[in-house]
Amino acid sequence: MDIKKVLLLGGSGFIGTYIANRLSQRGIEVTIPTRRRERTKALIIQPGIEMPEADIHCEKTLTELMRGHDAVINLVGILHSRDVVLPYSRDFAAAHVEMPKKIVAACKAAGVRRLVHMSALNADPKGPSEYLRSKGDGEAIVMAAQGDLDVTVFRPSVIFGLGDSFLSMFASILKKVPFFPLGFGQARFQPVWAADVADAFVDSLTDVRTHGQAYELVGPKTYTLRELVDYAKELSGSTATIVPLSEGWAYLQAGLMWLAPNPMLSPDNLRSMEKDSVAEAGSQQPANWRPTALEAIAPSYIALNTPKGKLDSFRFRAGR
């Protein structure tokens, strides 16, 4: 099927910006609904991108938005909730479960068959956190629509790149403090570059082999959280001392940070880290998946093009 116009839900966020740029570069028209159009001027100036103000949580609105589009990409997701409810809070339910239900129903009503959905590595209705449980239930809803729709699901590990809230956050904090308390330093990740994730989403739109499939998107190397923080420290030029925290102190720290207006960390985030964010043996990746190494990209935006950052990047590309 020829894809000429895509509805990108959650497209004004970090990974959405990468996907929108990729679609625009390929000459595909993109519609990105937003609640506040004035906050997304950087995307509005991209060729072929339209950003109407709309409430995508209204199923009728969603259906009307989908008309005239060839495909829908769903990136809607949240990392934090103010409530703690089992199996998950109303916030997680609205973003990760009810939204996929509304999207599937709207696709059917509008006659749009192609749906690509952002899940998460370790998404599981029986997972250790509200985030992972709600992501698992949402993924199941999308996969169950295969047949009526042509669906593809992607499950990325933590995503890095310019504008991320992971390595960039660590680097920013480390430059400002004399010491950095770190819990769950042993947790393992396979960070994946945002541009690689964006390419996987966009490439899948016209690839019939991806219909009904779920893919894990991970980088080429596994790191502990402590190794990633140490790397961010090195690139940022910080002299902060990393102070390991026991599990109890880590949860206390996360609970206090959770109370902030814009929390960087919550106890639920720590519960997600109880399971390593790495691909399991035999997991499925997209055809021709060749993920980019963290060391090839991070110096260019964490070190902010300092001489050391440029040298580190050159050394990595040269294999030194």
Secondary structure, 3 states (H helix, E strand, C coil): CCCCEEEEECCCCHHHHHHHHHHHHCCCEEECCECCHHHHHHHHCCCCEECCECCCCCHHHHHHHHCCCCEEEECCCCCCCCCCCCCCCHHHHHHHHHHHHHHHHHHHHHCCCEEEEECCCCCCCCCCCHHHHHHHHHHHHHHHCECCEEEEEEEECCEECCCCCCHHHHHHHHCCCCEEEECCCCCEECCEEHHHHHHHHHHHCCCHHHCCEEEEECCCCCEEHHHHHHHHHHHHCCCCEEEECCHHHHHHHHHHHHCCCCCCCCHHHHHHCCCCECCCCCCCCCCCCCCCCHHHHHHHHHCCCCHHHHHHHHHHHHCC
